[in-house]
Amino acid sequence: MKYPITLLTLSILLAPLKAELVSLDENKIIELSKTKTPTSQQIEQGYLASQVQLSQFDDQFNLEATGEGSYYRTNEKQFSQFAPVTSPVRNVSLGVTRAFRQGLALNVGAFSEQFSNSFVNKGTTAGVSAQVSLDLWKNFLGRSANKKYESLKNSSERAKFESSINKKAFTQNLRKLYWSLVANNEALVITEKLLVSSKKQVEQAQRRFREKIADSGEVARYKSQVASRSAQIVSLKYQRENLIQSLKELIPELSDKDIKLGTYNVEQQVQKVLACTGTIAQNQAPPMENTFYDEVLSLVKKERDNELKVSNLYNHADVKLISEVKYFGKDLGSSETFDDFQDNKQRSYSVGLSFNIPIEGKKRTTKEILEKMNHKKYGAMEDETLSKIQAYHGQIIKTVSLLREIVKNQQENTYHLSQSLKTSQRKFNQARLSVQQLVQEQDAYLQSNLDEIQTKLNVIHTLLDYLSVFTETNCEMNRI
């Protein structure tokens, strides 16, 4: 008796745990879209990347502490008494430095320099110094650095708006997936219902065949219809699993759960879509107040202008005025030097000019490439944004109107086919209609239902695509 008990225990332990069942409706999908998902994190990463670029550029202009120390000693002999060996040598300096976007750099600090040789013992110079560097051309008064800073700031602001747009677009994409699942379920319900009817027809045909009323061809035709509808159901189930997999990939929270559809109302949703398009139709021109893309477009233009000004200065000369002033004491020994600094400080100053002028034409070539690149980069962004705004608004009314007309015609077609099918069934029972004609009508009725479902799905998808661009549209479908 031990072996059966052991096997039973193993089977219980190895049996897969039943996954948690999650009921999905549209509100649940919207709620899940706002959780921590790979897509939302990528959107945040894109925004943070633009902030990092701005912050790293601004880091160049922070106040920084500087310091340096060195000690040198040698035991070498001197050539003569008039060519002494200087050793040891001690140098220490401490200070603060800061660069400014306006092309100015300041450095203020204290220093001590001490050396000894055969003539001087602990000759020390100590004091304070101030250095100023001023860009006189390329970045004069910050004309280069300020434009670069403004460009990066525009980019960061643009990324913030794009992040908001992309988050809402992600939500709309999840809603599209949800309504695709709903349409798939509706198609499954109709096909399974008609499959049951087809199976009954097979049973009736087989009974008539046994009674010598029907031939084998009629039975085969009905069996073919059963096989066809069974294949459709398998295909629809396959599509459903693909849709569920897509949802699980986008929302990791669902990855280990079983999913079922909650309650929904397709007709009510279509009416919401039509009501929303009615609101949209009141605007002849694209309603810029309903989208952040107008802010994005404005920032793209500013960013382009600033980048072009920066690239225009790429091959200009670097010319800098450098000035330094020192106040110091000088004596033998550190304490004596400090006293000298307090009682009789001395002063020195220097003024200099440095320049770096490109002679070859390589930098000019690079500048031209940069300008072309910026024109194409920002031109493409402007064109894409403008076309998206104009196309989505201009086409949605036409598209939804056409889809609405299609739904109306398909509903009428489905109704007439259902009436015709009842009549055809009577005719078939009276032997006035062939089995092939009856099956064709049944297939046409099924296809009409499936087409109607697909068109309603297209209506919903069309509006959700529009709302991914005009994210601030005030209608019930967009209250998320």
C-alpha positions as CSV (number, residue, x, y, z in Angstrom):
1,M,0.0,0.0,0.0
2,K,3.0,2.3,0.3
3,Y,3.6,2.6,-3.4
4,P,0.1,4.0,-4.3
5,I,0.3,6.5,-1.5
6,T,3.8,7.6,-2.7
7,L,2.6,8.0,-6.3
8,L,-0.5,9.9,-5.2
9,T,1.7,12.3,-3.1
10,L,4.1,12.8,-6.1
11,S,1.2,13.5,-8.5
12,I,-0.2,16.1,-6.1
13,L,3.2,17.8,-5.7
14,L,4.0,17.7,-9.4
15,A,0.5,18.8,-10.5
16,P,0.7,22.4,-11.9
17,L,-0.9,25.0,-9.8
18,K,-4.0,26.5,-11.2
19,A,-3.3,30.0,-12.5
20,E,-5.3,32.9,-11.1
21,L,-8.3,33.9,-13.3
22,V,-8.5,37.6,-14.2
23,S,-11.7,39.1,-15.6
24,L,-10.9,41.9,-18.1
25,D,-13.1,44.8,-19.0
26,E,-12.1,48.1,-20.5
27,N,-11.8,49.8,-17.1
28,K,-9.4,47.1,-15.9
29,I,-7.3,47.5,-19.1
30,I,-7.1,51.3,-18.5
31,E,-6.1,50.7,-14.9
32,L,-3.4,48.2,-15.9
33,S,-2.0,50.5,-18.5
34,K,-1.0,52.9,-15.7
35,T,1.0,50.3,-13.8
36,K,4.7,49.6,-14.1
37,T,5.1,48.0,-17.6
38,P,8.1,47.7,-19.9
39,T,6.5,50.2,-22.3
40,S,5.8,52.8,-19.6
41,Q,9.4,52.4,-18.2
42,Q,10.8,52.9,-21.8
43,I,8.7,56.1,-22.1
44,E,10.1,57.3,-18.8
45,Q,13.6,56.4,-19.8
46,G,13.3,58.5,-23.0
47,Y,12.2,61.5,-20.9
48,L,15.0,61.0,-18.4
49,A,17.6,60.7,-21.2
50,S,16.8,64.2,-22.3
51,Q,17.0,65.5,-18.8
52,V,20.4,63.8,-18.4
53,Q,21.7,65.6,-21.5
54,L,20.6,69.0,-20.2
55,S,22.0,68.3,-16.7
56,Q,25.3,67.0,-18.0
57,F,25.8,70.1,-20.1
58,D,24.9,72.3,-17.1
59,D,27.4,70.4,-15.0
60,Q,30.2,72.3,-16.8
61,F,29.2,75.5,-15.1
62,N,29.1,74.3,-11.5
63,L,31.3,75.8,-8.8
64,E,34.2,73.4,-8.1
65,A,37.0,73.1,-5.6
66,T,40.4,72.6,-7.0
67,G,43.7,71.6,-5.4
68,E,47.2,70.6,-6.3
69,G,50.3,69.6,-4.3
70,S,53.7,68.4,-5.3
71,Y,57.1,67.6,-3.6
72,Y,60.4,67.2,-5.4
73,R,63.8,66.2,-4.0
74,T,67.1,65.1,-5.5
75,N,70.6,64.3,-4.3
76,E,72.4,65.2,-7.5
77,K,75.6,67.3,-7.3
78,Q,75.8,70.8,-8.8
79,F,78.2,71.6,-11.6
80,S,79.5,74.7,-9.9
81,Q,78.7,77.1,-7.1
82,F,77.0,79.3,-9.7
83,A,74.7,76.5,-11.0
84,P,73.0,75.2,-7.8
85,V,70.7,72.2,-7.6
86,T,67.3,73.3,-6.3
87,S,66.0,70.7,-3.9
88,P,63.6,70.1,-2.2
89,V,60.7,71.9,-3.9
90,R,57.2,72.1,-2.4
91,N,54.2,73.5,-4.2
92,V,50.6,73.6,-2.8
93,S,47.5,75.4,-4.2
94,L,43.9,75.4,-3.2
95,G,41.0,77.3,-4.8
96,V,37.6,77.4,-6.3
97,T,36.7,77.7,-10.0
98,R,33.6,78.3,-12.0
99,A,32.8,78.7,-15.7
100,F,29.8,80.6,-16.9
101,R,27.7,80.0,-20.1
102,Q,28.5,83.7,-21.0
103,G,32.1,82.6,-21.9
104,L,33.6,83.7,-18.6
105,A,35.7,81.5,-16.3
106,L,36.9,82.5,-12.8
107,N,39.5,80.9,-10.5
108,V,40.3,82.2,-7.0
109,G,42.7,80.5,-4.7
110,A,45.7,80.5,-2.4
111,F,49.1,79.1,-3.1
112,S,52.5,78.3,-1.5
113,E,55.8,77.7,-3.3
114,Q,59.0,76.8,-1.4
115,F,62.4,75.7,-2.6
116,S,66.0,75.4,-1.2
117,N,69.4,75.4,-2.8
118,S,73.0,76.4,-1.9
119,F,72.0,80.1,-1.9
120,V,68.6,80.0,-0.4
121,N,67.1,77.9,2.4
122,K,63.3,77.5,2.3
123,G,62.7,80.4,0.0
124,T,58.9,80.7,0.1
125,T,56.4,82.6,-1.9
126,A,52.7,82.4,-0.7
127,G,49.6,84.4,-1.3
128,V,46.3,84.5,-3.2
129,S,45.5,84.7,-6.9
130,A,42.6,85.4,-9.2
131,Q,42.4,84.3,-12.8
132,V,39.9,85.4,-15.4
133,S,39.4,83.9,-18.8
134,L,37.0,85.6,-21.3
135,D,36.0,84.2,-24.7
136,L,36.2,87.0,-27.2
137,W,34.8,85.3,-30.3
138,K,33.2,81.8,-30.6
139,N,31.3,82.0,-27.3
140,F,31.4,85.8,-26.8
141,L,28.7,86.7,-24.2
142,G,27.6,83.0,-24.4
143,R,26.3,83.1,-28.0
144,S,27.3,79.4,-28.4
145,A,26.8,77.9,-25.0
146,N,23.5,79.7,-24.4
147,K,22.1,78.5,-27.7
148,K,23.2,74.9,-26.9
149,Y,21.6,75.1,-23.4
150,E,18.4,76.5,-24.9
151,S,18.4,73.7,-27.5
152,L,18.8,71.0,-24.8
153,K,16.1,72.7,-22.6
154,N,13.7,72.7,-25.6
155,S,14.5,69.0,-26.1
156,S,13.8,68.2,-22.5
157,E,10.5,70.1,-22.6
158,R,9.6,68.3,-25.8
159,A,10.4,64.9,-24.3
160,K,8.0,65.8,-21.4
161,F,5.1,66.4,-23.8
162,E,6.0,63.3,-25.9
163,S,6.1,61.2,-22.7
164,S,2.5,62.3,-21.9
165,I,1.4,61.6,-25.5
166,N,3.1,58.2,-25.6
167,K,1.6,57.1,-22.3
168,K,-1.9,57.8,-23.5
169,A,-1.1,56.2,-26.9
170,F,0.0,53.1,-25.0
171,T,-3.3,53.0,-23.1
172,Q,-5.2,53.4,-26.4
173,N,-3.2,50.5,-27.9
174,L,-4.2,48.3,-25.0
175,R,-7.8,49.3,-25.5
176,K,-7.5,48.3,-29.2
177,L,-6.2,44.9,-28.1
178,Y,-9.0,44.5,-25.6
179,W,-11.7,45.3,-28.2
180,S,-10.0,43.0,-30.7
181,L,-10.5,40.3,-28.0
182,V,-14.1,41.3,-27.7
183,A,-14.6,41.1,-31.5
184,N,-12.9,37.7,-31.5
185,N,-15.2,36.5,-28.8
186,E,-18.3,37.7,-30.6
187,A,-17.1,35.9,-33.8
188,L,-16.5,32.7,-31.7
189,V,-20.0,32.9,-30.2
190,I,-21.7,33.3,-33.6
191,T,-19.6,30.6,-35.3
192,E,-20.1,28.1,-32.4
193,K,-23.8,28.7,-32.5
194,L,-23.9,28.0,-36.2
195,L,-21.7,25.0,-35.7
196,V,-24.3,23.5,-33.4
197,S,-26.9,24.1,-36.1
198,S,-24.6,22.5,-38.7
199,K,-24.2,19.4,-36.6
200,K,-27.9,19.0,-36.2
201,Q,-28.2,19.3,-40.0
202,V,-25.7,16.4,-40.3
203,E,-27.7,14.3,-38.0
204,Q,-30.9,15.1,-39.9
205,A,-29.2,14.4,-43.2
206,Q,-27.9,11.0,-42.0
207,R,-31.4,10.1,-40.8
208,R,-32.8,11.0,-44.2
209,F,-30.0,9.0,-45.8
210,R,-30.9,6.0,-43.8
211,E,-34.5,6.5,-44.8
212,K,-33.5,6.7,-48.4
213,I,-34.7,10.3,-48.7
214,A,-31.3,12.0,-49.0
215,D,-28.2,10.8,-50.9
216,S,-24.6,10.6,-49.6
217,G,-23.7,13.9,-51.4
218,E,-26.1,15.8,-49.1
219,V,-24.5,14.2,-46.0
220,A,-21.0,15.0,-47.2
221,R,-22.0,18.6,-47.9
222,Y,-23.2,19.1,-44.4
223,K,-20.2,17.3,-42.9
224,S,-18.0,19.6,-45.0
225,Q,-19.8,22.6,-43.5
226,V,-19.2,21.3,-40.0
227,A,-15.5,20.8,-40.8
228,S,-15.3,24.3,-42.2
229,R,-16.9,25.9,-39.2
230,S,-14.8,23.8,-36.8
231,A,-11.7,25.1,-38.6
232,Q,-13.0,28.7,-38.3
233,I,-13.4,28.2,-34.6
234,V,-9.9,26.8,-34.2
235,S,-8.6,29.7,-36.2
236,L,-10.5,32.2,-34.0
237,K,-9.2,30.5,-30.9
238,Y,-5.6,30.7,-32.3
239,Q,-6.1,34.5,-32.9
240,R,-7.5,34.9,-29.4
241,E,-4.4,33.2,-27.9
242,N,-2.1,35.5,-30.0
243,L,-4.1,38.6,-28.7
244,I,-3.8,37.3,-25.1
245,Q,-0.1,36.7,-25.6
246,S,0.3,40.3,-26.8
247,L,-1.5,41.6,-23.8
248,K,0.7,39.5,-21.4
249,E,3.8,40.8,-23.1
250,L,2.7,44.4,-22.7
251,I,1.4,43.9,-19.1
252,P,3.7,41.6,-17.1
253,E,1.2,41.6,-14.3
254,L,-1.0,39.3,-16.5
255,S,1.8,37.0,-17.6
256,D,1.1,34.2,-15.2
257,K,-2.7,34.5,-15.1
258,D,-5.6,33.1,-17.0
259,I,-7.7,35.7,-18.8
260,K,-11.4,35.9,-19.4
261,L,-13.5,38.7,-20.7
262,G,-15.7,40.6,-18.4
263,T,-19.0,42.2,-19.3
264,Y,-19.1,44.4,-22.4
265,N,-21.5,46.0,-24.8
266,V,-20.3,46.4,-28.3
267,E,-23.4,48.4,-29.5
268,Q,-23.1,50.8,-26.7
269,Q,-19.4,51.3,-27.4
270,V,-20.1,52.0,-31.1
271,Q,-22.6,54.6,-30.0
272,K,-20.0,56.3,-27.8
273,V,-17.7,56.3,-30.8
274,L,-20.3,58.0,-33.0
275,A,-21.1,60.5,-30.3
276,C,-17.4,61.3,-30.0
277,T,-17.0,61.7,-33.7
278,G,-19.9,64.1,-33.6
279,T,-18.0,66.3,-31.2
280,I,-14.8,66.0,-33.3
281,A,-16.8,67.0,-36.5
282,Q,-17.6,70.4,-34.9
283,N,-14.0,71.5,-35.6
284,Q,-13.2,72.1,-39.3
285,A,-9.5,72.7,-38.6
286,P,-7.5,70.4,-36.3
287,P,-8.3,71.3,-32.7
288,M,-4.8,72.2,-31.4
289,E,-6.1,72.7,-27.9
290,N,-6.9,68.9,-27.8
291,T,-3.3,67.8,-28.5
292,F,0.2,68.4,-27.1
293,Y,1.6,68.1,-30.6
294,D,1.3,71.8,-31.2
295,E,3.7,72.4,-28.2
296,V,5.9,69.6,-29.6
297,L,6.0,71.3,-33.0
298,S,6.8,74.7,-31.5
299,L,9.6,73.3,-29.4
300,V,11.0,71.4,-32.5
301,K,11.2,74.7,-34.4
302,K,13.0,76.4,-31.5
303,E,15.4,73.4,-31.1
304,R,16.2,73.5,-34.8
305,D,16.9,77.3,-34.8
306,N,19.2,77.0,-31.7
307,E,21.1,73.9,-33.1
308,L,21.6,75.7,-36.5
309,K,23.1,78.7,-34.6
310,V,25.4,76.4,-32.7
311,S,26.6,74.5,-35.8
312,N,27.1,77.8,-37.6
313,L,29.8,78.7,-35.1
314,Y,31.5,75.3,-35.4
315,N,34.5,76.4,-37.5
316,H,34.9,79.8,-35.9
317,A,38.2,80.8,-34.2
318,D,38.7,80.3,-30.5
319,V,40.0,83.6,-29.1
320,K,40.4,84.1,-25.3
321,L,41.6,86.9,-23.1
322,I,43.4,85.5,-20.0
323,S,44.3,87.7,-17.0
324,E,45.8,86.9,-13.6
325,V,46.6,88.9,-10.5
326,K,48.5,87.8,-7.5
327,Y,49.0,89.2,-4.0
328,F,51.8,87.5,-2.1
329,G,54.5,87.6,0.6
330,K,58.1,86.4,0.1
331,D,60.6,85.4,2.7
332,L,62.7,82.5,4.0
333,G,60.4,80.1,5.8
334,S,56.6,79.8,5.9
335,S,55.8,81.8,9.0
336,E,58.1,84.7,7.9
337,T,56.4,84.7,4.5
338,F,53.0,84.8,6.1
339,D,54.1,87.8,8.2
340,D,55.5,89.5,5.1
341,F,52.2,88.9,3.3
342,Q,50.3,90.6,6.1
343,D,52.7,93.5,6.5
344,N,54.0,94.1,3.1
345,K,52.1,92.2,0.5
346,Q,53.4,92.4,-3.1
347,R,51.4,92.3,-6.3
348,S,51.9,90.9,-9.8
349,Y,49.6,90.6,-12.8
350,S,49.6,89.3,-16.3
351,V,47.4,89.7,-19.3
352,G,47.5,87.4,-22.3
353,L,45.7,86.4,-25.5
354,S,45.3,82.9,-26.9
355,F,43.8,81.9,-30.2
356,N,43.1,78.8,-32.2
357,I,42.2,79.5,-35.8
358,P,41.4,76.6,-38.2
359,I,43.5,76.9,-41.4
360,E,42.4,73.9,-43.4
361,G,38.8,73.5,-44.6
362,K,38.0,70.3,-42.6
363,K,36.0,72.1,-40.0
364,R,34.0,74.0,-42.6
365,T,33.1,70.7,-44.2
366,T,32.0,69.3,-40.8
367,K,30.0,72.5,-40.2
368,E,28.1,72.0,-43.5
369,I,27.4,68.4,-42.7
370,L,26.1,69.4,-39.3
371,E,23.8,72.0,-40.8
372,K,22.4,69.6,-43.4
373,M,21.9,66.9,-40.7
374,N,20.0,69.4,-38.5
375,H,17.8,70.6,-41.4
376,K,16.9,67.0,-42.3
377,K,16.5,65.9,-38.7
378,Y,14.2,68.7,-37.5
379,G,12.5,69.0,-40.9
380,A,11.5,65.3,-40.7
381,M,10.2,65.8,-37.2
382,E,8.1,68.9,-38.2
383,D,6.7,67.1,-41.3
384,E,5.8,64.0,-39.3
385,T,4.1,66.0,-36.6
386,L,2.2,68.2,-39.0
387,S,1.1,65.4,-41.2
388,K,-0.1,63.4,-38.1
389,I,-2.2,66.3,-36.8
390,Q,-3.7,67.1,-40.2
391,A,-4.2,63.5,-41.4
392,Y,-5.8,62.2,-38.3
393,H,-8.3,65.0,-38.0
394,G,-9.0,65.4,-41.7
395,Q,-9.6,61.7,-42.2
396,I,-11.5,60.5,-39.1
397,I,-14.8,62.1,-40.0
398,K,-14.7,60.6,-43.5
399,T,-13.5,57.2,-42.3
400,V,-16.0,56.9,-39.5
401,S,-18.8,58.1,-41.7
402,L,-17.9,55.4,-44.3
403,L,-17.6,52.7,-41.6
404,R,-21.0,53.8,-40.1
405,E,-22.6,53.4,-43.5
406,I,-20.9,50.0,-43.9
407,V,-22.3,48.9,-40.5
408,K,-25.8,50.0,-41.4
409,N,-25.6,48.1,-44.8
410,Q,-24.2,45.0,-43.1
411,Q,-26.9,45.0,-40.4
412,E,-29.5,45.3,-43.1
413,N,-27.8,42.6,-45.1
414,T,-27.6,40.3,-42.1
415,Y,-31.3,40.9,-41.3
416,H,-32.4,40.1,-44.9
417,L,-30.1,37.0,-45.0
418,S,-31.7,35.7,-41.8
419,Q,-35.2,36.2,-43.3
420,S,-34.1,34.6,-46.5
421,L,-32.5,31.7,-44.6
422,K,-35.8,30.9,-42.9
423,T,-37.5,30.8,-46.3
424,S,-34.7,28.7,-47.8
425,Q,-35.0,26.2,-45.0
426,R,-38.7,25.8,-45.7
427,K,-38.0,25.4,-49.4
428,F,-35.3,22.8,-48.6
429,N,-37.7,20.8,-46.4
430,Q,-40.2,20.9,-49.3
431,A,-37.4,19.7,-51.7
432,R,-37.6,22.9,-53.6
433,L,-34.0,24.0,-52.9
434,S,-30.8,22.1,-53.2
435,V,-28.5,21.4,-50.2
436,Q,-25.7,23.3,-51.9
437,Q,-27.9,26.5,-52.2
438,L,-29.0,26.2,-48.5
439,V,-25.4,25.8,-47.3
440,Q,-24.3,28.8,-49.4
441,E,-27.0,30.9,-47.8
442,Q,-25.9,29.7,-44.3
443,D,-22.3,30.5,-45.1
444,A,-23.3,34.0,-46.4
445,Y,-25.2,34.6,-43.2
446,L,-22.2,33.7,-41.1
447,Q,-19.9,35.8,-43.2
448,S,-22.2,38.8,-43.0
449,N,-22.2,38.5,-39.1
450,L,-18.4,38.2,-39.0
451,D,-18.0,41.2,-41.4
452,E,-20.3,43.3,-39.2
453,I,-18.2,42.5,-36.1
454,Q,-15.0,43.4,-37.9
455,T,-16.4,46.7,-39.2
456,K,-17.6,47.7,-35.7
457,L,-14.1,46.8,-34.4
458,N,-12.6,49.1,-37.2
459,V,-14.9,51.9,-36.0
460,I,-13.6,51.6,-32.4
461,H,-10.0,51.3,-33.5
462,T,-10.2,54.3,-35.8
463,L,-11.3,56.6,-32.9
464,L,-8.7,55.1,-30.5
465,D,-6.0,55.9,-33.1
466,Y,-7.4,59.5,-33.3
467,L,-7.4,59.8,-29.5
468,S,-3.7,58.7,-29.4
469,V,-2.9,62.0,-31.2
470,F,-5.6,64.3,-29.9
471,T,-5.2,63.1,-26.4
472,E,-7.2,65.9,-24.7
473,T,-10.4,65.4,-26.7
474,N,-13.4,66.0,-24.5
475,C,-15.7,63.0,-25.0
476,E,-16.9,60.0,-23.1
477,M,-14.5,57.6,-24.9
478,N,-11.5,59.6,-23.8
479,R,-12.4,59.9,-20.1
480,I,-9.6,57.7,-18.9
